[in-house]
Amino acid sequence: MTAGQETAVRGKPAEPPVSQPLQAAPTAVSAPIGPLFSPGDDGDADHHCTASVVHSPARDLVVTAAHCVYDGGFRTNLVFAPGYHDGVVPYGVWVPSRIVVDPRWADGRDEDHDVAFLRVRRPRGSGPAGQRVEDLTGAERIRFSPPGGLPTRTVGYSDDRETPVSCRNTTTAGPGQLRFDCAGFPNGTSGGPMLTAVDPDTGLGTVTGVIGGLDEGGDDETSYSSWFGPDIAALYRRATTDGA
């Protein structure tokens, strides 16, 4: 499917490419997408960011914004709850076994590298040994070096809501950043995926960015993502290579 082209999938009409009004609104829960919590004295009692499962060989990979997990050091007690809504965790909770961020973010908070990949596992005693998150939730695909102008659906959990919001628009690519104009993505939506080619039957799509980057996500009217170019592709390869 080319940029700007909309089709029906298996008899269902495609969503309009642009939300009217151009404002994030409540949306259905999607199994691979959920909030990040950081309970305890070192973090927020409630969820503070959003993340999503993306396909990987080990079927255990989550993507979010680097500022959600690293701020002068790695945030501890992180918990990911895919498909979360209203206090319900239908696919259980998952904790990082490994967090990968670019040194340019860790050393200098470079806005062009505000992306993190998390390898996740079940907490001990909370589920079958060796269970993989992707086997339960499915996964978004991931695309590197995306052009601007793609019809995109952006999803996030604001920190004052128990269900997600989403908005549809096209993106604009600029130096180091992907721009998405739509109001209504406040605190908590950072790390939420920017999805293209969303299947209306499954709700699964292709991640081309995550809310973050410029000004750690943007402002009241516009969201940004660090551009998923060669550096982010290399970060993905590093995250999916055992022992790297």
N, C-alpha and C positions, 0 to 999 in steps of 0.2 A: 504494500500500500504506500503510495507516495504522500509526501507532506501535503496536508490540506484535504486529502481525499477521505471521504467517509463511506463506509460500506455497512451493510447489514450482515450479521454473523448468525448462521444457523436460524434464519427466519426472524430474528429480533432486530428492530431498527437501532442504528447506532445513535448514541447520545449526540445532541447538538455540540458543535466544536467549542462554543463559547457560552458560559453561564449568563443567564439574564435574570436578575441584575448581576453585575460582575462582583459578587460577594460570596465568600465561603458560606456554605449552608450545611446543616446536618445531613449525613450520608449513611448508607448501610455499612455495617461492620464488614471488614475484609480479613479473612483468616491470617494472611501473612503480615498484616500491619498491626502495630500495637504501641502502647506507650512504654517508656522507660521510667522505672521507679528507682529511687535511691534512698531506701529507708534507713533510719538510724541517725545518730548525732552528726554524721558528716554530710548529710544531704537532705533533700526535701522529703517530707512524709508522703506527699502525693507525687503523681507523675510529673516529670519536668521536661520531657522530650518525647519524640516519636522515632520509631525505627521500623524496618521492614525486612523480611526474609528475602534474600536473593539467591538464585540458584548457584550452587558450587559443587565440585566433585564430592566433597564430604557431606553435603546436605545439612550443614550446620552454620550457615553464614548469615549475618544480619548487617545492614548498612544503616548508618545514621550520620549526623554531623559530628565533627571532631570536638567542637566546643561542648557537646553534650557529655563527653566522656573524659576530656582532658583539659585541665585548666591549671597549669603549673604542676601537674601531676595527674595520674589516672584517678578518676573518681572511683571510689570503692562502694561495695554493697549494691552494685547495679543489678537490676532485675528487669527482664523483658517479658511482657505479657501479650503475646500475639492474639488478635481477635478479641481483645478486652472490651467489655461494656458493662456499665452499671455495677461494678464490683465483681463481675463474673470473669473467670479466667478459663475459657472453654478448652484451651490447649495447654493449660498449665503455665508455670513460670520457668524461665530459663535464665541462667547466669553465664557471664563470659568465662570461657577458659583461656581466651587470648583476645587482646585488643590491639589493633594495628592502626597507627596514625603516621602521617608523614613527618619526618624530622623538622621540616620547614614550618609545620604547625606547632609542634612541641617546643621548638626553640624560639619562634618569632611570631606565632599566631598569624601566619600568612593566610590571608582570606581566600587565596586561590587553592588552598589545601585543607579546607574545613570539611573533611570527610573522614569517617572512621569505619572500619570493618571489625565486627565482633564474631569470633567463633563462640558458639553457645552450647551449653549442656544443661541437662536437668540437675537441680540441686540433689545432693545425695539423699536417697530414700524417698524422692518425690515422684519416681516413675521408673519404668523398666530400664535396666542398665543398657546403655548403648543406643537408646532411642534418639532419633534425629528429628530436629524441629521441622525440616522440610517435608519429611514423610507424613507429618500430621497436618501441616497448614498449606502445603504447596508452596510455591515460591514465585516471586516476580523474576523476569529475566533482567538482564542488565546490558546497557548499550554504552559503548565508549565513543568519544568524539562525535556526539550528536550535533546536527546542525540546528540553527534556530528555525522558528516557523512551524514546528511540529505541534499538532493538536495534543494538548497535555492536560491530564487530570492530576491535581495536587491534593494530597490528603494529609491531615494531621490531627492530633489530639491536643487541643488547648488545655492548659493546666487547670482550668476551672470547669471542664466538661468531662463526662464519663462516656461519651461516644464521639466518634470522629466527625470532622467537617471536611468538605471538599469543594473544589471549584474547577471549572474548565476554561481554558484559554489557550492561545498559542504562545510559545516562548520566543525570546529574543536572545541571540548569542552575542556576547561581547568579549573583550579581552579578559580571559580568565574566569568569566562568570556567565551563568545562564539566568535570564531574567523572566519572571512570571508576574504579570500584572493582574492582581485580584485582591480586594480588601478582605479582611477577616481572618488572618492567620496570626494570632497573638502568641504570647509566650506559651511554650509547651509543644507548639507545632514544629519547632526546629527539629531537623532530621527526618521530617516527613517526606515521602517519596514524590517525585514528579514523574508521572507515568504516561507513556504513550502506548498506542495500539492496545487499549484495554478491551478485553473480550467481554461483551455484555452478559454472556452466560456465566462465566467464572469470576469475573471481576479482576482477573489477573492481567498484568500489562508488563511493560518494559520500563525499568527505572533509568532515567537519563539525568537525574540530579536529586539532591536532597536539600531541603530548606536549610540554608546556612550561607557561608561565604561572606559577601559584602555586608558589613554591619551585623554579622552573625545572623543573617536571615532577611534583613530588609527593614521595612517600616509598615505603617498601617495599610498602605495601598499596594505595595510591591514586595514580592519575595524573590530571593536570589539563591543560587546554588553555585558552589565552585564547579567549574566546567569539568566534565568527566572526560578529560583528554588523556594523553599518554601517561601522565604522572599518576592519575587515578587508576588507570588500567594496570600500571606497575604495582600500585598499592594493593589492588585486588589479587594480583598474582602472588604477591608476598603473603597476603592473608591466607591464601588457599594452598600454600606450599608448606607442608609440615616441617617444622624445625628451622624455617628461614628467619 
